[in-house]
Amino acid sequence: MTMMVLRRRRFAVTVAPPAVVVAAIAAITTTVATMALAPAARATDSYGAIAYSSNGSWGRSWAYPTKAAAEATAVKSCGYSDCKVLTSFTACGAVAAKDRDYKGGTGPNLSTAMKDALSKLDGGYIDTWACN
């Protein structure tokens, strides 16, 4: 006959003094705040672009590691041999259109990028946009 012996482990719990708890909470809060800001600090590490063809077809890209890669992808996704990059950006880009005239704009946020693009035309509307 085989016997199984069970052993119980006892754990001791130590409560830290209030000053240590406050310091630990402050350190955690600082770390979380730093981590929350990190994506915004890395926004310039991502590039995007918007390309247009003379017939109004467009291609766009975002979150590419280099400006050249973003532009090449936008031109390729546009799909026509006459596609040209109208705007490259690290935050947001937009293209305004009026008749067959297209102008690109950039900005730190979508609203600013749209305003920038529209300011380059007398009237018009936003045709497409992208943000990293």
C-alpha positions as CSV (number, residue, x, y, z in Angstrom):
1,M,0.0,0.0,0.0
2,T,1.3,3.4,-1.0
3,M,0.8,6.4,1.2
4,M,0.7,10.0,0.0
5,V,1.9,12.6,2.4
6,L,0.5,16.1,1.9
7,R,2.4,19.1,3.1
8,R,1.0,22.4,3.7
9,R,3.0,25.6,3.2
10,R,2.4,28.5,5.3
11,F,2.8,32.0,3.9
12,A,3.5,35.1,6.0
13,V,2.0,38.4,4.9
14,T,3.8,41.5,5.8
15,V,2.1,44.9,5.6
16,A,4.3,47.7,4.4
17,P,4.3,51.1,6.3
18,P,2.0,53.7,4.7
19,A,4.9,55.8,3.4
20,V,6.2,52.8,1.4
21,V,2.7,52.1,-0.1
22,V,2.4,55.8,-1.2
23,A,5.8,55.7,-2.8
24,A,5.0,52.5,-4.6
25,I,1.7,53.9,-5.9
26,A,3.5,57.1,-7.1
27,A,6.1,55.0,-8.9
28,I,3.4,52.9,-10.6
29,T,1.4,56.0,-11.6
30,T,4.5,57.6,-13.1
31,T,5.3,54.4,-15.1
32,V,1.7,54.2,-16.4
33,A,1.7,57.9,-17.4
34,T,5.0,57.4,-19.3
35,M,3.7,54.4,-21.1
36,A,0.5,56.3,-22.1
37,L,2.6,59.0,-23.6
38,A,4.9,56.7,-25.5
39,P,2.7,56.1,-28.6
40,A,2.4,59.8,-29.2
41,A,6.2,60.2,-28.9
42,R,6.7,57.5,-31.5
43,A,4.2,59.0,-34.0
44,T,7.1,60.4,-36.1
45,D,8.3,56.8,-36.6
46,S,5.3,56.1,-38.8
47,Y,4.8,57.6,-42.2
48,G,1.8,57.8,-44.5
49,A,1.0,59.1,-48.0
50,I,-1.8,59.8,-50.4
51,A,-1.4,59.5,-54.2
52,Y,-3.8,60.5,-56.9
53,S,-4.2,59.8,-60.6
54,S,-5.4,62.4,-63.1
55,N,-8.7,60.4,-63.4
56,G,-9.4,60.9,-59.7
57,S,-8.4,57.4,-58.5
58,W,-6.3,57.4,-55.3
59,G,-4.3,55.2,-53.1
60,R,-3.2,55.8,-49.5
61,S,-0.9,54.2,-46.9
62,W,-0.3,54.7,-43.2
63,A,1.9,53.3,-40.5
64,Y,5.0,52.6,-42.7
65,P,8.5,52.8,-41.2
66,T,9.9,55.1,-43.9
67,K,8.5,57.9,-46.1
68,A,9.7,56.1,-49.2
69,A,7.8,52.9,-48.3
70,A,4.6,54.9,-47.6
71,E,4.8,56.8,-50.9
72,A,5.6,53.6,-52.9
73,T,2.6,51.8,-51.3
74,A,0.2,54.8,-52.0
75,V,1.3,55.0,-55.6
76,K,1.0,51.2,-56.1
77,S,-2.5,51.1,-54.5
78,C,-3.6,54.0,-56.7
79,G,-3.2,51.6,-59.6
80,Y,-2.5,53.9,-62.5
81,S,0.8,54.8,-64.2
82,D,0.2,58.5,-63.8
83,C,-0.3,58.4,-60.0
84,K,1.6,61.0,-58.0
85,V,2.0,61.5,-54.3
86,L,0.0,64.6,-53.3
87,T,0.9,64.5,-49.6
88,S,3.2,62.6,-47.2
89,F,2.7,62.8,-43.4
90,T,3.7,61.6,-40.0
91,A,0.4,62.4,-38.2
92,C,-2.5,63.0,-40.6
93,G,-2.9,63.9,-44.3
94,A,-5.9,64.8,-46.3
95,V,-6.7,65.6,-50.0
96,A,-9.2,68.3,-51.0
97,A,-10.9,68.3,-54.4
98,K,-12.7,70.8,-56.6
99,D,-13.7,69.7,-60.1
100,R,-10.5,67.8,-61.2
101,D,-8.1,69.8,-59.0
102,Y,-6.7,67.9,-56.0
103,K,-4.5,69.4,-53.2
104,G,-2.9,67.6,-50.3
105,G,-2.5,68.9,-46.7
106,T,-1.0,67.7,-43.5
107,G,-1.4,68.3,-39.8
108,P,-1.0,67.0,-36.3
109,N,-4.6,65.8,-36.3
110,L,-7.3,65.1,-38.9
111,S,-9.1,68.5,-38.5
112,T,-5.9,70.4,-39.1
113,A,-4.9,68.3,-42.1
114,M,-8.4,68.8,-43.6
115,K,-8.2,72.6,-43.1
116,D,-4.7,72.7,-44.6
117,A,-5.9,70.8,-47.7
118,L,-9.0,73.0,-48.1
119,S,-7.0,76.2,-47.8
120,K,-5.1,75.3,-51.0
121,L,-8.3,75.4,-53.0
122,D,-11.0,78.0,-53.5
123,G,-13.8,76.0,-52.1
124,G,-14.0,72.2,-52.6
125,Y,-14.4,69.2,-50.3
126,I,-12.3,66.6,-48.6
127,D,-12.0,63.6,-50.9
128,T,-9.9,61.3,-48.8
129,W,-7.7,61.2,-45.7
130,A,-5.5,59.0,-43.5
131,C,-3.8,59.2,-40.1
132,N,-1.1,57.2,-38.4
